[in-house]
Amino acid sequence: METQSKPTACLALADGTVFYGRGFGAVGETVAELVFNTAMTGYQEIMTDPSYAGQIVTFTFPHIGNVGTTSEDEETADPVAAGMVVKWDPTESSNWRATTELGEWLRLKGRIGIGGLDTRRLTRAIRQQGAPHVALAHDPDGNFDVPALVARAKAWQGLVGLDLARDVTCAQSYRWDEMRWAWSEGFAKREGEGLRVVAIDYGAKRNILRCLASAGCDVTVLPATATAEDVLALNPEGVFLSNGPGDPAATGEYAVPMIKGVMEKDVPVFGICLGHQILALALGARTVKMSHGHHGANHPVKDLVSGKVEITSMNHGFTVDSQTLPAGVRETHVSLFDGSNCGIAVDGKDVFSVQYHPEASPGPQDSYHLFERFAEAMKARRA
């Protein structure tokens, strides 16, 4: 057990291990799965990525909070990750774009942070034992009922079998025309006729929608529970399946019939992250829970078609079992960390998906060409 003088926050693991530190952000308690993220930048984008629903993020990079926060970097209106764990307490921000300090931003958004922990030790434990269930508490007076926190962590159901897309999806459909951020211009609006794309929101990041708009798409976003009839009624030239949290098999209960209905009409389909996993389910493959998942902005992925290696941004705790891919569906990308599946495509159709986040926010932009590939497929059909 780690101890520090006057701890104001406590992280209790389901196995009884307890870490003490200094709390910041909101006061209270939360229970979630603990994962680690290796990205050196983009902590605000990570905290607001809907794919982190039901998870607390341990940042392996120690300098978290040094550029403050700004609403321009939020991937959704509020943080979705349940909390954050850092090595060093957030410092005063030093960036011309910052409008709010990280601790204050977390407090306003109702999310708990804990600093002063040995994040290397915590990360090693996650790698060796798998992503644990934990309870995180912040109390300025330092009063913690540790046995109760451990019991809460033990009792938490976990992510297997949990459909979280319903919790983070939009309440109703809407149009999206904002493009990627550009120096001196900010977020410009797409103008003129675009390629009609229906984006299914399983927890879509704003920058993914911006990339679609920048690639020339006129985007209409529909809730996760949209049916094939809802989608096809908009006469789409392409259908996009977004990222999102939770167990793909649970979300697939209602998403798979929709995808099958769309594919019957031979509409181009592009999926990312959870969208990739659900597409694989619709094609007849299976998904499995990973030990500790992939979370970071430095993951090497090999394109089996071109032989090229791309550095990618990832955030997923489930993966497609490539051994279950049926005939006519080929594996297109693999992780060079562990060989897990990172992409599929359907032979003879404009249907493809990737496990990683090609919009790269945060992260490298090696994979932006996938949005252009989706657009080119729709243009070819229009021509």
C-alpha positions as CSV (number, residue, x, y, z in Angstrom):
1,M,0.0,0.0,0.0
2,E,1.2,3.5,-0.9
3,T,0.8,6.3,1.7
4,Q,1.4,10.0,1.4
5,S,1.0,12.8,4.0
6,K,-2.5,14.2,4.2
7,P,-4.0,12.3,1.2
8,T,-7.1,13.9,-0.2
9,A,-7.8,11.2,-2.8
10,C,-7.9,7.4,-2.8
11,L,-7.8,4.8,-5.6
12,A,-9.0,1.4,-4.4
13,L,-8.6,-1.7,-6.6
14,A,-10.9,-4.7,-6.4
15,D,-8.0,-6.9,-5.2
16,G,-7.6,-4.7,-2.1
17,T,-4.6,-2.6,-3.3
18,V,-5.0,1.0,-2.3
19,F,-3.2,4.1,-3.6
20,Y,-3.4,7.4,-1.9
21,G,-2.8,10.8,-3.5
22,R,-3.9,14.4,-3.9
23,G,-7.3,15.0,-5.3
24,F,-8.3,17.7,-7.8
25,G,-11.4,18.4,-9.8
26,A,-14.8,17.3,-8.5
27,V,-15.3,15.9,-5.0
28,G,-17.0,12.5,-4.6
29,E,-16.7,8.9,-5.6
30,T,-16.9,6.9,-8.8
31,V,-16.4,3.3,-9.9
32,A,-15.1,2.2,-13.3
33,E,-12.5,0.1,-15.2
34,L,-9.0,1.4,-14.9
35,V,-6.9,1.8,-18.2
36,F,-3.7,3.5,-19.1
37,N,-3.1,5.9,-22.0
38,T,0.4,6.5,-23.4
39,A,-0.3,9.7,-25.3
40,M,2.0,12.6,-24.6
41,T,-0.6,15.2,-25.7
42,G,-4.4,15.6,-25.9
43,Y,-5.6,14.8,-22.4
44,Q,-8.7,16.9,-22.9
45,E,-9.6,15.1,-26.1
46,I,-9.1,11.8,-24.2
47,M,-11.3,12.8,-21.3
48,T,-14.1,13.8,-23.6
49,D,-13.8,10.8,-26.0
50,P,-17.1,8.9,-25.5
51,S,-15.2,5.7,-26.0
52,Y,-13.9,6.1,-22.5
53,A,-17.4,5.7,-20.9
54,G,-17.1,3.5,-17.8
55,Q,-13.3,4.0,-17.5
56,I,-10.8,5.9,-15.5
57,V,-7.7,6.9,-17.4
58,T,-4.1,6.6,-16.0
59,F,-1.8,8.9,-18.0
60,T,1.7,7.5,-18.4
61,F,3.0,10.9,-19.5
62,P,3.7,12.9,-16.3
63,H,3.0,16.4,-17.5
64,I,-0.8,16.5,-17.5
65,G,-2.6,19.9,-17.3
66,N,0.3,22.0,-18.5
67,V,-1.6,23.5,-21.4
68,G,-4.9,24.0,-19.5
69,T,-8.2,23.4,-21.3
70,T,-10.2,25.0,-24.0
71,S,-13.7,24.3,-25.4
72,E,-12.2,23.9,-28.9
73,D,-10.5,20.7,-27.8
74,E,-13.6,18.9,-26.5
75,E,-14.7,15.9,-28.4
76,T,-18.2,16.0,-26.9
77,A,-19.9,18.5,-24.6
78,D,-18.8,17.0,-21.4
79,P,-16.1,14.6,-20.2
80,V,-17.1,10.9,-20.6
81,A,-14.2,9.3,-18.8
82,A,-15.1,8.8,-15.1
83,G,-11.8,10.2,-13.8
84,M,-8.1,10.6,-14.3
85,V,-4.9,9.5,-12.6
86,V,-1.7,11.4,-13.0
87,K,1.9,11.2,-11.5
88,W,2.4,14.9,-10.9
89,D,-0.2,17.4,-9.8
90,P,-1.5,19.6,-12.7
91,T,0.6,22.7,-13.0
92,E,-0.5,26.2,-13.9
93,S,-1.3,26.2,-17.6
94,S,1.1,27.8,-20.1
95,N,-0.6,28.0,-23.5
96,W,-2.2,30.9,-25.4
97,R,-5.3,28.9,-26.2
98,A,-6.1,27.9,-22.5
99,T,-9.2,29.4,-21.0
100,T,-9.6,27.2,-17.8
101,E,-7.2,25.3,-15.6
102,L,-7.5,21.5,-15.8
103,G,-8.5,21.1,-12.1
104,E,-11.2,23.7,-12.4
105,W,-12.4,22.3,-15.7
106,L,-12.8,18.8,-14.1
107,R,-14.6,20.4,-11.1
108,L,-17.1,22.1,-13.4
109,K,-17.6,19.0,-15.4
110,G,-18.1,16.7,-12.3
111,R,-15.0,14.5,-12.9
112,I,-12.5,13.4,-10.3
113,G,-8.7,13.6,-10.6
114,I,-6.0,12.1,-8.4
115,G,-2.3,13.1,-8.5
116,G,0.9,12.0,-6.8
117,L,0.6,8.3,-7.7
118,D,3.3,6.0,-9.0
119,T,1.8,5.7,-12.4
120,R,4.6,3.4,-13.6
121,R,3.7,0.9,-10.9
122,L,0.0,1.2,-11.7
123,T,0.6,0.7,-15.4
124,R,2.8,-2.4,-14.8
125,A,0.0,-3.8,-12.7
126,I,-2.6,-3.2,-15.5
127,R,-0.3,-4.8,-18.1
128,Q,0.4,-7.9,-16.0
129,Q,-3.1,-8.4,-14.5
130,G,-5.5,-6.8,-16.9
131,A,-7.6,-3.7,-16.5
132,P,-8.9,-3.8,-12.9
133,H,-12.2,-2.6,-11.5
134,V,-11.5,0.4,-9.2
135,A,-13.2,3.0,-7.0
136,L,-11.8,6.5,-7.0
137,A,-12.7,8.9,-4.2
138,H,-11.8,12.6,-3.6
139,D,-12.4,14.2,-0.1
140,P,-10.6,17.4,0.8
141,D,-10.8,16.3,4.5
142,G,-9.1,12.9,3.7
143,N,-11.9,10.8,5.2
144,F,-12.1,7.5,3.3
145,D,-14.0,4.3,4.1
146,V,-11.4,2.0,2.3
147,P,-13.2,-1.3,2.9
148,A,-16.4,0.2,1.4
149,L,-14.4,1.5,-1.6
150,V,-12.8,-1.9,-2.2
151,A,-16.3,-3.5,-1.9
152,R,-17.7,-1.1,-4.5
153,A,-14.9,-1.9,-6.9
154,K,-15.4,-5.7,-6.4
155,A,-19.2,-5.3,-6.9
156,W,-19.0,-3.3,-10.2
157,Q,-20.3,-5.3,-13.1
158,G,-17.6,-4.4,-15.6
159,L,-17.9,-3.7,-19.3
160,V,-18.5,-7.2,-20.7
161,G,-22.2,-7.4,-21.8
162,L,-22.7,-3.7,-21.2
163,D,-24.2,-1.5,-23.9
164,L,-23.0,2.0,-23.3
165,A,-23.7,3.4,-26.8
166,R,-27.2,4.2,-25.7
167,D,-25.8,6.4,-22.9
168,V,-23.5,8.5,-25.0
169,T,-25.4,8.8,-28.3
170,C,-27.3,11.8,-29.5
171,A,-30.9,12.2,-28.5
172,Q,-32.1,13.1,-32.0
173,S,-30.7,13.5,-35.5
174,Y,-28.8,16.6,-36.6
175,R,-26.7,18.0,-39.5
176,W,-22.9,18.5,-39.2
177,D,-20.9,20.9,-41.5
178,E,-17.9,22.0,-39.3
179,M,-14.5,21.1,-40.8
180,R,-11.1,20.4,-39.2
181,W,-9.4,23.2,-37.3
182,A,-7.1,25.3,-39.4
183,W,-4.5,27.9,-38.3
184,S,-5.9,31.4,-38.3
185,E,-9.3,30.2,-39.5
186,G,-10.5,28.0,-36.6
187,F,-13.3,25.6,-37.6
188,A,-14.6,26.6,-41.0
189,K,-18.0,25.5,-42.4
190,R,-18.3,23.2,-45.4
191,E,-20.2,24.9,-48.2
192,G,-21.9,23.7,-51.4
193,E,-23.2,20.3,-52.4
194,G,-21.6,17.4,-50.5
195,L,-21.7,13.6,-50.6
196,R,-24.7,12.5,-48.6
197,V,-23.4,10.6,-45.5
198,V,-25.4,9.2,-42.6
199,A,-23.2,8.9,-39.5
200,I,-24.5,6.5,-36.8
201,D,-23.5,8.0,-33.4
202,Y,-22.3,5.2,-31.1
203,G,-20.3,7.9,-29.3
204,A,-18.9,9.9,-32.2
205,K,-15.9,12.2,-31.6
206,R,-16.4,15.7,-33.1
207,N,-13.1,15.5,-35.0
208,I,-14.3,12.4,-36.8
209,L,-17.3,14.3,-38.0
210,R,-15.1,17.2,-38.9
211,C,-12.9,14.9,-41.0
212,L,-16.0,13.6,-42.9
213,A,-17.0,17.2,-43.6
214,S,-13.5,18.1,-44.7
215,A,-13.5,15.2,-47.1
216,G,-16.6,16.7,-48.8
217,C,-19.4,14.9,-47.0
218,D,-22.8,16.4,-46.1
219,V,-23.2,14.6,-42.8
220,T,-26.5,13.8,-41.1
221,V,-26.0,12.2,-37.7
222,L,-28.5,9.6,-36.4
223,P,-28.8,8.0,-32.9
224,A,-27.2,4.6,-32.2
225,T,-30.7,2.9,-32.2
226,A,-31.5,4.1,-35.8
227,T,-32.9,1.3,-38.0
228,A,-32.1,0.4,-41.5
229,E,-35.3,2.1,-42.6
230,D,-34.3,5.3,-40.7
231,V,-31.0,5.3,-42.5
232,L,-32.1,4.5,-46.0
233,A,-35.0,7.0,-45.8
234,L,-32.3,9.7,-46.1
235,N,-31.1,8.2,-49.4
236,P,-27.4,8.1,-48.3
237,E,-24.5,7.7,-50.6
238,G,-22.5,6.3,-47.7
239,V,-23.0,5.2,-44.1
240,F,-20.5,5.8,-41.4
241,L,-20.3,3.8,-38.2
242,S,-18.7,5.8,-35.4
243,N,-16.5,4.9,-32.4
244,G,-18.0,4.3,-29.0
245,P,-17.8,2.6,-25.6
246,G,-18.9,-0.7,-24.1
247,D,-19.2,-4.3,-25.4
248,P,-19.8,-4.4,-29.2
249,A,-21.8,-7.6,-28.8
250,A,-24.3,-5.8,-26.5
251,T,-24.6,-2.8,-28.9
252,G,-24.8,-5.2,-31.8
253,E,-28.2,-6.5,-30.6
254,Y,-29.8,-3.6,-32.3
255,A,-26.9,-2.3,-34.5
256,V,-26.2,-5.5,-36.5
257,P,-29.7,-5.7,-38.1
258,M,-29.4,-2.1,-39.2
259,I,-26.0,-2.7,-40.8
260,K,-27.2,-5.8,-42.5
261,G,-30.1,-3.9,-43.9
262,V,-27.8,-1.1,-45.3
263,M,-25.4,-3.6,-46.8
264,E,-28.2,-5.3,-48.7
265,K,-28.7,-2.0,-50.6
266,D,-25.0,-2.0,-51.5
267,V,-24.3,1.3,-49.9
268,P,-20.6,2.1,-49.1
269,V,-19.9,1.6,-45.4
270,F,-17.0,2.9,-43.3
271,G,-16.5,2.0,-39.7
272,I,-14.1,3.2,-36.9
273,C,-13.4,1.6,-33.5
274,L,-16.8,0.3,-32.1
275,G,-18.2,0.8,-35.6
276,H,-15.5,-1.5,-36.9
277,Q,-16.3,-4.2,-34.3
278,I,-20.0,-4.0,-34.9
279,L,-19.5,-4.2,-38.7
280,A,-17.4,-7.4,-38.1
281,L,-20.3,-8.8,-36.0
282,A,-22.7,-8.0,-38.8
283,L,-20.5,-9.9,-41.3
284,G,-20.4,-13.0,-39.0
285,A,-17.2,-12.6,-37.0
286,R,-16.9,-12.4,-33.2
287,T,-15.4,-9.9,-30.7
288,V,-13.5,-10.6,-27.5
289,K,-12.5,-8.6,-24.4
290,M,-8.8,-7.7,-24.3
291,S,-6.7,-7.9,-21.2
292,H,-5.8,-4.2,-21.0
293,G,-6.8,-2.9,-24.4
294,H,-5.0,-0.4,-26.6
295,H,-5.1,3.3,-25.5
296,G,-2.6,5.8,-26.9
297,A,-1.4,7.9,-29.8
298,N,1.6,5.9,-30.8
299,H,0.4,2.5,-31.9
300,P,2.0,1.0,-35.0
301,V,-0.4,-0.6,-37.4
302,K,0.6,-2.5,-40.6
303,D,-1.5,-2.1,-43.7
304,L,-1.4,-5.6,-45.2
305,V,-2.5,-4.3,-48.6
306,S,0.3,-1.7,-49.1
307,G,2.8,-3.0,-46.6
308,K,3.0,0.4,-45.1
309,V,3.2,1.0,-41.3
310,E,1.2,3.8,-39.9
311,I,1.4,5.3,-36.4
312,T,-2.1,5.5,-35.1
313,S,-4.3,6.7,-32.2
314,M,-6.2,3.9,-30.4
315,N,-8.8,3.5,-27.7
316,H,-10.4,0.1,-27.4
317,G,-10.8,-2.7,-24.8
318,F,-12.5,-5.2,-27.2
319,T,-11.1,-6.6,-30.4
320,V,-12.3,-8.5,-33.5
321,D,-11.2,-12.1,-33.5
322,S,-9.6,-12.4,-36.9
323,Q,-9.8,-16.2,-36.8
324,T,-13.6,-15.9,-37.1
325,L,-13.7,-13.7,-40.2
326,P,-15.9,-15.4,-42.8
327,A,-15.0,-16.1,-46.4
328,G,-15.2,-12.9,-48.5
329,V,-14.0,-10.7,-45.5
330,R,-10.3,-10.1,-45.4
331,E,-8.1,-8.7,-42.7
332,T,-6.5,-5.5,-43.9
333,H,-4.6,-4.1,-40.9
334,V,-2.9,-5.6,-37.8
335,S,-1.3,-4.2,-34.7
336,L,2.5,-4.5,-34.6
337,F,2.3,-4.5,-30.8
338,D,0.4,-7.8,-30.4
339,G,-0.9,-8.9,-33.9
340,S,-4.5,-8.1,-33.1
341,N,-6.9,-7.2,-35.8
342,C,-7.0,-3.5,-36.8
343,G,-9.0,-3.5,-40.1
344,I,-11.3,-5.5,-42.4
345,A,-12.7,-5.1,-45.9
346,V,-15.4,-7.0,-47.8
347,D,-14.3,-8.4,-51.2
348,G,-16.0,-6.7,-54.1
349,K,-17.8,-4.1,-52.0
350,D,-17.0,-0.6,-50.7
351,V,-17.3,-1.8,-47.1
352,F,-14.3,-1.4,-44.8
353,S,-13.4,-0.5,-41.3
354,V,-10.5,0.1,-38.9
355,Q,-10.0,-0.4,-35.2
356,Y,-7.9,2.8,-34.7
357,H,-9.0,6.5,-34.9
358,P,-7.7,7.9,-38.2
359,E,-8.9,11.4,-37.3
360,A,-6.0,11.4,-34.8
361,S,-7.2,13.8,-32.2
362,P,-4.8,13.5,-30.4
363,G,-2.2,11.7,-32.4
364,P,-0.5,11.5,-35.8
365,Q,-2.4,12.0,-39.0
366,D,-0.9,9.1,-41.0
367,S,-4.4,7.6,-41.6
368,Y,-6.5,10.6,-42.7
369,H,-6.5,9.1,-46.2
370,L,-9.2,6.6,-45.1
371,F,-11.7,9.5,-45.1
372,E,-10.6,10.3,-48.6
373,R,-11.0,6.6,-49.6
374,F,-14.5,6.6,-48.3
375,A,-15.3,9.9,-50.2
376,E,-13.7,8.5,-53.4
377,A,-15.9,5.4,-53.3
378,M,-19.0,7.5,-53.1
379,K,-17.8,9.8,-55.9
380,A,-17.1,6.8,-58.1
381,R,-20.6,5.5,-57.6
382,R,-22.1,9.0,-58.2
383,A,-20.1,9.2,-61.5
